[in-house]
Amino acid sequence: EQEQEWVEEDALGVYVVIQCSHSGSKKIKRLKFSREKFNEMQARLWWEENRVRIHEKYI
């Protein structure tokens, strides 16, 4: 069986890819940032400022 995976849009232009194992444990597989809304530096800054909140919300 495969692990389940889905995408949540946490904020405008910020997509969180979440993976759930068969045991029910979740992990953040990756973050995707809209190139229209974020350049690389803005994305890094957003992640630094929101990392704890994202983990608390999705894990």
N, C-alpha and C positions, 0 to 999 in steps of 0.2 A: 504494500500500500504506500501511497505517496503522502508526503506532508501537505497540509493545506496552506495556501498562500493567498493573501488578499492585499489590496491597496486601500489606504485611508488617506483622504486629503485633510491634513491637520490644519493647515492655514492656506490662504490663497497662494497657489504655486508650490506648495510643499506636500509631497506625497511620501507616505511611510509604507514600506512594503513589510508586512508582518507574516511570519511563518509559524505555524502551530504543528507540533509533533503529535503523534498518536497518543502519547502519554498526557497531552494537554498543555505541555509547556510551550510558551510563546517566546519568540525572539524577533528582534528587528533585523530584517535581512539587509535592507538598504534604505536610504533616503534618496528621493529624486527631487530636484529643484527645477522649476520652470526657467528656461534660459531667458524668457521674456521678462521675468520678474527679478531674477538673481544673477549676478555675475559670481565668479568663483569666491571672491573675498566676502561678498554679502552672504553667500551660502555657508561659508565657514563660520562667520560671525553669528548667523542665525542658529547654527547647531551648537555653538558654545553657549549661547544664551538660553537655549531650549532643551538641551540634552536631558537634564534631570526630569523635567516635566514630561517629555516624550516617553522616557522609560517608565515613569510612574503611571502614565495614562494607558500605555499599550502592553506592558509586560505584567 
